Amino acid sequence: MKALDLFSGPGGLSLGMKRAGIDPLACVEKSKDAVATYDAHTPNAEHHHSDIRSISFGRYRGTVDLIFGGPPCQPFSTGGLRRGTADSRNMFPEFIRALKEVGPAAFLAENVPGLTTRSRIHYLASLVSEFEALGYNVSWNVVSAADYGVPQKRRRLIIVGMKNGTFWFPKPTHGPDGHTPHVASGSVIDKAVPLGEPPDCPVVYAKYPDPRRSPYAGHVYNGGGRPIDLSAPCHTLLASAGGYKTHWIDTMDIAPDYSAHLMAGGAPRDGFVPGARRMSLEESVLIQTFPSDMWFAGSRSSQYTQVGDAVPPMLGHALGSALRSQLEGAAISPLTHYQPEATLPLLVAA
């Protein structure tokens, strides 16, 4: 099957789709470094390093089966909905324009789960209506990458449309609803020996900590990075990682004891956290399920951004395999697939 990858980043979704037998004919991405990274692993695709609004997609009509990608979408509040949909930074209209010009058999869009919250779900409902007006049967759900073997608790909104039939999501393969436990971050991160060079950003105790029951949650240390529980999937990697927002490995097991100390009413500590080291780029690559030897273009900061922004290839493979088999007419079993019971508000014309 042939596809277009819109807002491709370094190509995490494309790598998963290729494993599922879906071949990207072209990608669209504004970041020069991300396009260079994508070109290194998928050189046969046409690479559009430009603003999507300047690209005409009519040339791909009749040759593309699937369009996929993650359109940038600014947060929408109920009060600011009209302004939000007109915001030039919202790229869903361009994703929809590509669907109109190409007319593929199916599409897959991924985005932040925040679009399903009360203040933004009306915008999601309007998107679903637009997709349906183009002749697509739409399914959507918030999925966790950890449920498909990724050692990371990364939740994403997935919207799938098919011209014929209705998409059934693959059932989780890992975790309480799967047939095997979640993959622990410690399976790819060595507590004692770092892989690569960690950022030189010391971890400091917060002056006014806000602990939670879990020693790996809450605001207990300064910066956006959190300690990692190596016995479980990692926190979601951030595109802003590479500095003080990089998660860290607690090599001296300070976090559990300090959390218990705070929850018992103990006084906050100050200074540097002993034994804390930030996650390296190489470790981040493995947490995202990129190939260990994959090359990333640009500065170290750009590489962290590319990794943190991407869809884990393993999640892309699970979704791509399900979509391809269903487009090819494979029978669906409730034992391996499911349809989410998603409800949306009715849209009433003004």
C-alpha positions as CSV (number, residue, x, y, z in Angstrom):
1,M,0.0,0.0,0.0
2,K,1.1,3.6,-0.7
3,A,0.8,6.5,1.7
4,L,1.5,10.2,2.4
5,D,3.0,11.1,5.7
6,L,2.0,14.7,6.7
7,F,3.7,16.6,9.5
8,S,6.1,13.6,9.5
9,G,8.8,14.7,12.0
10,P,11.7,12.3,11.9
11,G,9.3,9.5,10.7
12,G,8.4,7.5,13.7
13,L,5.0,6.7,12.3
14,S,6.4,6.0,8.9
15,L,8.9,3.5,10.3
16,G,6.0,1.6,12.0
17,M,3.8,1.8,8.8
18,K,6.7,0.5,6.7
19,R,7.0,-2.5,9.0
20,A,3.3,-3.1,8.4
21,G,3.7,-3.1,4.6
22,I,2.6,0.5,4.0
23,D,5.1,2.4,1.8
24,P,5.3,6.2,2.2
25,L,5.5,7.9,-1.3
26,A,6.1,11.3,0.3
27,C,6.5,13.2,3.5
28,V,5.8,16.8,4.4
29,E,7.7,18.5,7.3
30,K,8.9,22.0,8.0
31,S,11.9,21.1,10.2
32,K,15.1,20.8,8.1
33,D,16.7,18.4,10.6
34,A,13.6,16.1,10.8
35,V,13.5,15.9,7.0
36,A,17.2,15.0,6.9
37,T,16.6,12.3,9.5
38,Y,13.6,11.0,7.5
39,D,15.6,11.0,4.3
40,A,18.3,8.8,5.9
41,H,15.9,5.9,6.6
42,T,13.4,6.4,3.8
43,P,15.4,7.8,0.9
44,N,13.0,6.7,-1.8
45,A,10.2,9.0,-0.6
46,E,9.6,12.4,-2.0
47,H,10.6,14.9,0.7
48,H,8.7,18.2,0.9
49,H,10.6,20.5,3.2
50,S,8.1,23.3,3.2
51,D,5.0,24.7,4.6
52,I,2.1,22.3,3.8
53,R,0.0,25.3,2.8
54,S,2.2,25.7,-0.3
55,I,1.8,22.1,-1.5
56,S,-0.8,20.8,-4.0
57,F,-1.6,17.1,-3.4
58,G,-3.6,16.5,-6.6
59,R,-0.6,14.7,-8.2
60,Y,-1.1,11.8,-5.7
61,R,-4.7,11.2,-6.5
62,G,-5.2,7.6,-7.7
63,T,-1.8,6.5,-6.4
64,V,-2.2,6.8,-2.6
65,D,-4.2,4.4,-0.4
66,L,-3.7,6.1,2.9
67,I,-2.8,9.5,4.4
68,F,-1.5,9.6,7.9
69,G,0.1,12.1,10.2
70,G,-0.1,14.3,13.3
71,P,-1.5,17.8,12.4
72,P,-0.3,20.5,14.9
73,C,-3.4,21.6,16.8
74,Q,-3.4,24.5,19.3
75,P,-5.5,24.1,22.5
76,F,-9.1,25.1,22.2
77,S,-11.3,26.5,24.9
78,T,-15.0,26.6,24.7
79,G,-15.1,30.3,24.9
80,G,-12.4,30.7,22.3
81,L,-13.6,28.0,19.9
82,R,-14.3,30.3,17.0
83,R,-11.0,32.0,17.2
84,G,-9.3,28.6,17.7
85,T,-10.6,27.1,14.5
86,A,-9.4,30.2,12.6
87,D,-5.9,30.1,14.2
88,S,-3.3,29.8,11.4
89,R,-1.3,27.4,13.6
90,N,-4.1,24.8,13.5
91,M,-3.2,22.4,10.7
92,F,-6.2,20.1,10.7
93,P,-7.7,22.2,7.8
94,E,-4.7,21.3,5.7
95,F,-5.0,17.6,6.6
96,I,-8.6,17.8,5.5
97,R,-7.6,19.6,2.3
98,A,-5.1,16.8,1.5
99,L,-7.9,14.2,1.9
100,K,-10.1,16.2,-0.5
101,E,-7.4,16.5,-3.1
102,V,-6.2,12.9,-2.9
103,G,-9.3,10.9,-1.9
104,P,-7.5,8.0,-0.3
105,A,-9.3,4.8,0.9
106,A,-8.4,5.7,4.5
107,F,-6.6,8.1,6.8
108,L,-5.1,8.0,10.3
109,A,-4.5,11.2,12.3
110,E,-2.8,11.3,15.7
111,N,-3.0,14.1,18.2
112,V,-3.0,15.0,21.9
113,P,-5.6,13.3,24.1
114,G,-6.5,16.8,25.4
115,L,-8.8,17.2,22.3
116,T,-11.2,14.8,24.1
117,T,-11.6,17.0,27.2
118,R,-14.8,18.8,27.9
119,S,-13.5,22.2,26.8
120,R,-12.2,20.9,23.4
121,I,-14.4,17.9,22.5
122,H,-16.8,20.2,20.5
123,Y,-13.8,20.8,18.1
124,L,-13.2,17.1,17.9
125,A,-16.9,16.6,17.1
126,S,-16.6,19.2,14.3
127,L,-13.6,17.4,12.9
128,V,-15.4,14.1,12.8
129,S,-18.3,15.7,11.0
130,E,-15.9,17.1,8.4
131,F,-14.3,13.7,7.9
132,E,-17.8,12.1,7.6
133,A,-18.8,14.7,5.0
134,L,-15.9,13.5,2.8
135,G,-17.4,9.9,2.9
136,Y,-15.3,8.4,5.7
137,N,-16.6,6.1,8.5
138,V,-14.7,7.5,11.5
139,S,-13.5,5.7,14.7
140,W,-11.4,7.4,17.4
141,N,-9.9,6.5,20.7
142,V,-7.2,7.5,23.1
143,V,-4.5,4.7,23.2
144,S,-1.5,4.2,25.3
145,A,1.8,3.2,23.6
146,A,2.6,1.1,26.6
147,D,-0.3,-1.2,25.8
148,Y,1.5,-2.2,22.5
149,G,4.9,-3.0,23.9
150,V,6.5,0.5,24.1
151,P,8.3,1.1,27.4
152,Q,6.7,4.5,27.8
153,K,3.3,5.7,29.1
154,R,2.6,7.8,26.1
155,R,-1.1,8.5,25.4
156,R,-2.3,9.7,22.0
157,L,-5.6,10.4,20.3
158,I,-6.0,8.3,17.2
159,I,-8.6,9.1,14.6
160,V,-9.1,6.7,11.7
161,G,-11.4,7.0,8.7
162,M,-12.3,4.4,6.1
163,K,-14.3,4.8,2.9
164,N,-15.5,1.2,3.2
165,G,-16.1,-0.4,6.5
166,T,-15.3,0.9,10.0
167,F,-11.9,0.6,11.7
168,W,-11.5,-1.7,14.6
169,F,-8.6,-0.8,16.9
170,P,-6.1,-3.6,17.8
171,K,-6.6,-4.9,21.3
172,P,-3.7,-4.2,23.7
173,T,-1.0,-6.8,23.6
174,H,0.6,-5.7,26.9
175,G,-0.6,-4.7,30.4
176,P,-3.7,-5.8,32.3
177,D,-5.8,-6.1,29.0
178,G,-3.0,-7.9,27.1
179,H,-1.3,-11.2,27.2
180,T,2.0,-10.0,28.6
181,P,3.1,-7.4,31.1
182,H,4.0,-3.9,30.2
183,V,7.6,-3.5,29.1
184,A,9.7,-1.8,31.8
185,S,11.9,1.2,31.0
186,G,14.6,-0.7,32.9
187,S,14.7,-3.2,30.0
188,V,16.4,-0.7,27.8
189,I,18.0,1.6,30.5
190,D,20.9,0.3,32.6
191,K,20.7,1.9,36.0
192,A,24.5,1.6,36.6
193,V,25.9,2.3,33.2
194,P,24.5,5.1,31.0
195,L,24.2,4.6,27.3
196,G,25.7,7.6,25.6
197,E,26.4,11.0,27.3
198,P,23.6,12.3,29.6
199,P,23.0,16.1,29.7
200,D,25.0,17.9,32.3
201,C,21.9,19.3,34.1
202,P,21.9,18.6,37.9
203,V,18.7,17.5,39.5
204,V,17.7,19.9,42.4
205,Y,15.2,19.4,45.3
206,A,12.2,21.7,44.9
207,K,11.9,24.5,47.5
208,Y,8.2,23.9,47.8
209,P,7.6,20.3,46.8
210,D,4.1,19.0,45.9
211,P,4.4,15.2,46.4
212,R,1.9,12.5,45.3
213,R,1.5,8.9,46.5
214,S,3.8,7.7,43.8
215,P,7.5,8.8,44.3
216,Y,7.7,9.2,40.6
217,A,4.9,11.8,40.3
218,G,4.2,15.3,41.6
219,H,6.4,18.3,41.6
220,V,9.2,17.3,44.0
221,Y,12.3,18.3,42.0
222,N,13.0,21.5,40.0
223,G,12.6,21.3,36.2
224,G,10.1,19.4,34.1
225,G,12.0,16.1,34.2
226,R,10.9,13.4,36.6
227,P,12.6,10.4,38.2
228,I,11.9,7.1,36.3
229,D,10.5,4.0,37.8
230,L,12.7,1.4,36.0
231,S,10.3,-1.4,36.9
232,A,7.5,0.2,34.7
233,P,7.1,2.1,31.5
234,C,8.7,5.6,31.4
235,H,6.9,8.9,31.7
236,T,6.1,10.4,28.3
237,L,9.2,11.9,26.7
238,L,9.0,15.6,26.1
239,A,10.0,17.4,22.9
240,S,11.5,20.0,25.2
241,A,14.0,17.5,26.7
242,G,17.7,17.8,26.4
243,G,18.1,20.0,29.4
244,Y,16.3,20.4,32.7
245,K,13.1,18.9,31.3
246,T,14.8,15.6,30.7
247,H,13.6,12.7,32.9
248,W,16.3,11.2,35.1
249,I,17.6,7.9,36.5
250,D,17.6,7.6,40.3
251,T,20.8,5.5,40.7
252,M,20.8,5.7,44.5
253,D,17.1,5.1,45.0
254,I,16.6,8.5,46.6
255,A,13.0,9.1,45.3
256,P,11.1,6.4,47.2
257,D,12.6,7.3,50.6
258,Y,12.3,11.1,50.0
259,S,8.7,10.7,48.9
260,A,7.9,8.7,52.1
261,H,9.7,11.4,54.1
262,L,7.6,14.2,52.6
263,M,4.3,12.3,52.8
264,A,5.0,11.8,56.5
265,G,5.3,15.6,57.0
266,G,9.1,15.8,56.7
267,A,10.8,19.1,55.8
268,P,11.9,19.7,52.2
269,R,15.6,19.1,51.4
270,D,17.7,21.5,49.3
271,G,20.7,21.2,47.0
272,F,21.5,18.5,44.4
273,V,19.9,15.1,44.4
274,P,22.7,12.5,44.9
275,G,23.1,9.9,42.2
276,A,20.6,11.5,39.8
277,R,21.5,11.5,36.1
278,R,19.5,12.6,33.1
279,M,18.4,10.3,30.4
280,S,20.7,10.3,27.4
281,L,19.6,10.8,23.8
282,E,20.5,7.2,23.1
283,E,18.3,5.9,26.0
284,S,15.5,8.2,24.8
285,V,15.7,6.6,21.3
286,L,15.2,3.1,22.8
287,I,12.3,4.3,25.0
288,Q,10.6,5.5,21.9
289,T,11.4,2.1,20.1
290,F,13.5,3.7,17.4
291,P,16.2,1.4,16.0
292,S,19.3,1.7,18.3
293,D,21.5,2.6,15.4
294,M,19.2,5.2,13.9
295,W,20.9,8.5,12.8
296,F,19.3,11.8,13.8
297,A,20.3,15.1,12.1
298,G,21.1,18.4,13.7
299,S,22.3,19.6,17.1
300,R,21.8,17.5,20.3
301,S,18.9,19.8,21.2
302,S,17.2,19.2,17.8
303,Q,17.7,15.5,18.2
304,Y,16.0,15.4,21.6
305,T,13.1,17.4,20.1
306,Q,12.8,15.0,17.2
307,V,12.7,12.0,19.4
308,G,10.3,13.5,21.9
309,D,7.9,14.7,19.2
310,A,7.7,11.4,17.4
311,V,5.1,8.6,17.4
312,P,6.8,5.5,18.7
313,P,7.4,3.2,15.7
314,M,6.1,0.2,17.6
315,L,2.8,1.9,18.1
316,G,2.7,2.9,14.5
317,H,3.3,-0.7,13.5
318,A,0.4,-2.0,15.6
319,L,-2.0,0.6,14.1
320,G,-0.7,0.2,10.6
321,S,-1.0,-3.6,10.7
322,A,-4.6,-3.4,11.8
323,L,-5.4,-0.8,9.2
324,R,-3.8,-2.5,6.4
325,S,-5.4,-5.9,7.1
326,Q,-8.8,-4.3,7.4
327,L,-8.4,-2.4,4.1
328,E,-7.5,-5.7,2.5
329,G,-10.7,-7.2,3.7
330,A,-9.5,-9.4,6.5
331,A,-12.1,-10.7,8.9
332,I,-12.1,-9.0,12.3
333,S,-12.3,-10.9,15.5
334,P,-13.5,-9.3,18.8
335,L,-10.7,-11.4,20.4
336,T,-8.0,-9.3,18.7
337,H,-9.8,-6.0,17.8
338,Y,-12.4,-3.7,19.4
339,Q,-14.5,-0.7,18.6
340,P,-14.3,2.0,21.2
341,E,-17.6,3.3,22.6
342,A,-16.8,7.0,21.9
343,T,-19.5,9.6,22.3
344,L,-19.4,13.1,20.9
345,P,-21.7,16.1,21.5
346,L,-24.3,16.9,18.9
347,L,-23.4,19.8,16.8
348,V,-26.2,22.3,16.5
349,A,-26.1,24.9,13.7
350,A,-26.0,28.5,14.9
